[in-house]
Amino acid sequence: MEQDQLDATTQTELEAAAFRRLLSHLRQHTEVQNIDLMILADFCRNCLSNWYQDAAEERGIALSKDAAREHVYGMPYDEWKA
């Protein structure tokens, strides 16, 4: 099956699975600092949390910055920084 043959629901499910895998990968590799990601990829964990928060707001869901970061980091942001 080719990308252009996927229905919207399947595409969304695949994208969601890839996003969850990216989050899992970043959570397992805490040695990779956000500044390293920014230099190499032009985004970081904070960018992902901002995009997640933006997506929630686009759907009328109130999601705090802290809650979005906790989702991306897998723990409260202050705990991750420590």
N, C-alpha and C positions, 0 to 999 in steps of 0.2 A: 504494500500500500504506500502510496506517495503522499507527501505533505498536503498537496492540494485536494486529496481525496478524503481527508479527515473532516468529520463533522465538527461543529463548534464545541460541543460538549467534550468530545474526545480530545481535541486540541487543548482545551482548558485543563483537562485532567492531566495530560502529559506535561504541560507547562507547570502545573502545580506540583507534580511529582519531581520535576527537575529542580524547582525552587526549594522544595523540602530537602532534596539531596544536597543542594548547595549549602543550605543552612546547616545541615548535619556535618558536612565537610568542614565548614568554617568553625563550627563548635569544637570539632575534634582537633583542629590545628590552631590553637590559641597562640602558638608561637609566631604566627603570621600577624604582624601588627597592621592596624588600619592604614598607617602611613605607607607601608609597603604595598598594600592593595591600591591605594590612591596613585602611587607612582607608577605601578605596573599596569593597572587595569582602569584607572580613572573612576573608581568607585570603591566604597568600603562598606563595612557593616552598618555604619550610621546612614549611609546612602540607602542601603536596602531597607532599613527601618523607616526612613522618611518616605520611600516609595510605597511601603506597606501601609503606612499611615495615610498617605495620599489616596491610595486605592480604597481604603475604608471610608474616608471622607467623601469620595466620589459616589459612594453607595449610601450616604447618609448615616454612616456608623461613626459615632464619636469614639475615637481611640486616642489615648494620650501618647505623647512622645515616649514616656517611660514604658508604657505597655507595649508599644511597637518595638522599642529596643529590647525589652525582655523577650519578646517573641523571636527576634533575630539572634540575640546572644544566648538564649536558652537559660538565662538567669537575669536577675536585676543588674542593670548596667553598672551601678556602683560596686557590686560584688565582682563583676568581671574585671573592672579596672583595678581592683585590689589584687 
